[in-house]
Amino acid sequence: MRFEAPGEREAAERSWAVVRAAYAERELVTWPRRHARPLAVAAVLAAVVAAALSPPGRSVVHSLRKAVGVKAAEPALFSLPTRGQLLVTSRSGLWLVRADGSKRRLGRYRDATFSPHGLYVAATRANQLVALDPKGDVRWALARPTPRFPAWTGTRTDTRIAYISGGQVRIVAGDGTGDHAVGRSALVPPVWRPGPRRLLAYSDGREAIVYDADSRSVRRRIAPAPTQLAWSRDGRLLRRDEPGIRMRNGQSEAVAGGRVVFRGTGSFGQAEWSPDQRWLLVTWPTADQWVFVRTTGRRRIVGVSRISAQFGGASRVAGWCCAG
């Protein structure tokens, strides 16, 4: 049986009456079309606020909030469910999160990625690509116009960073030397193939290109151009995003290994594997939560609430790497 708060039906009827009246008024307005949308949005917002301020309205809003998100979620990120460390970008800056839940703000950066063993971080800001240590100290900086989407690969002693700048994909050594352009690039994050060989996949807007960074030659071209690039876990197949997020019948689903591992109301943001490939982190902006789902062994779900309060608005996971 559906629970109905005292006065809930009356509050809904009052809200609908206000919205319906505002809509009718909008139809009679002869202003240019650019004024119609703000008027309608303001009317709907006023109705929602009015309903929320009344006692029955507060009950309704509370019920709606409880309907979205994992029940009994933790009020903060106290720890990660497995080993590793996270990079998180948001409007407030770049954050490093260790397995024990401790967080450090590294500064105001846009995009970021871990070095292959998590010892350093490559990040971008207005017109710079920089390499940082875990304390946020800059090890080197490279001036380039509006750099985006750094991706780092290699061994402890020989690494490469791919990134996009000025409509080109570029590669630079992990020590900041030898920067050079590879080819024309669309605004799609380039990705390195797992394993010892330095094969980079990127999009030029027409097709996906597999580039060998050691021989500086194109190994493969795949049409049509993808909007997202990823390698399979074994490094043999270039494919679209895996794991993935999809919408179905008003719900979002997180898919990994060809099966749905988690679903919920509203919109999911990202799906990110843990370093040991046992946990999947699903970001859930609608609920302002992160959800950790164990996909091997006994299934387990760990929810964390109030993400925006901890990291800032528009937060995104930039990487989950290595042992913390």
Secondary structure, 3 states (H helix, E strand, C coil): CCCCCCCHHHHHHHHHHHHHHHHHHHHHCCCCHHHHHHHHHHHHHHHHHHHHHCHHHHHHHHHHHHHCCCCCCECCCCCCCCCCEEEEEECCEEEEECCCCCEEEEECCCCEEECCCCCCEEEEECCEEEEECCCCCEEEEEECCCCEEEEEEECCCCEEEEEEECCEEEEEECCCCCCEEEEECCCCCCEECCCCCCEEEEECCCCEEEEECCCCEEEEEECCCCCCCEECCCCCCEECCCCEEEEECCEEEEEECCEEEEEEECCCCCEEECCCCCEEEEEEHHHCEEEEEECCCCCEEEEEECHHHHHCCCCEEEEEECCC
